[in-house]
């Protein structure tokens, strides 16, 4: 590819890639998915000078739609589209243009938070400010706390726990900063005649294809006048809970990683579990496989081995090696989409016991 693409064109290319991957996931066709990745990599788009910046901006600006905390999809063919328009106001595409694209423009250096129209977006400028704070923190993540500034004189560490805690504290601060700009549009089901329209437990346990079919069929049964004599407004059945922030502990729990690992980690107890650090890197939205590898190496792990396994998909019909994962990361596949492919939840909130 010889023509230089604009940042908007690069965004559209990455978005189209994710949409195509999502389609393959819905259809359960992993061969088409693999071909999609191969074609994208072979197109020359990834060799574009601004691709890395566009990929990073795409990841950080993303705001997925969720239903009671359950991740739904990555594109405007989301079955929630009718719900969004009736309950929240504009369509998914309009919300995307209003709240996501200003953040993307900021991330590629085309605008500043103060120039975002606050009347149009209540969240874009605050996310930009939070992302800038996050990026400032990230710059210092790997700075050696024992460094004297002299390349040839690095003193031996006399207190290893104190040395380790410097890095852990930085990462805990990064996670806190990320939680301020890692948000979703979250909708919830309201009881209709005493019964919830959507069975959340059922929805949570369905694979992606089944999930989309279940939502689409349910919405059609409720609102299609040819199928239902009663006419209900979406506001009778659904509500928009607002912008839900995702916490690191809830994110990790959704991946089957006990939140206690996070609580121990920030106190200095390192989990002996490579997936903990990889999913933490996903949560922090570290944008490339090279940078994630650096994060993994900091903790004594790697994702660059050609033989190690990341996950299996489609009832162990296919196995995703870390080498495959790195290709997907570098192409710009959404981390939530990768986890959805593996049957992992976006998050699982902590249920606190009620005090009597």
Secondary structure, 3 states (H helix, E strand, C coil): CCCCCCHHHHHHHHHHHHHHHHHHHHHCCHHHHHHHHHHHHHCCHHHCCCHHHHHHHHHHHCCCEEECCEECCCCCCCCCHHHHHHHHCCCHHHHHHHHHHHHHHHHCCCCCHHHCCCCCCCCHHHHHHHHHHHHHHHHCCCCCCCECCCCCCECCCCCHHHHHHHHHHHHHHHHHHHHCCCEEEEEEECEECCEECCCHHHHHCCCHHHHHHHHHHHHHHHHCCCCCCCCCCHHHHEEEEEEEECCHHHHHHCCCCCHHHHHHHCCCCCCCCHHHHHHHHHHCCCCCHHHHHHHHHHCCCCCCCCCCEEEEECCCCEEEEHHHHHHHHHHCCCHHHHHHHCCCCCCCCCCCCCCC
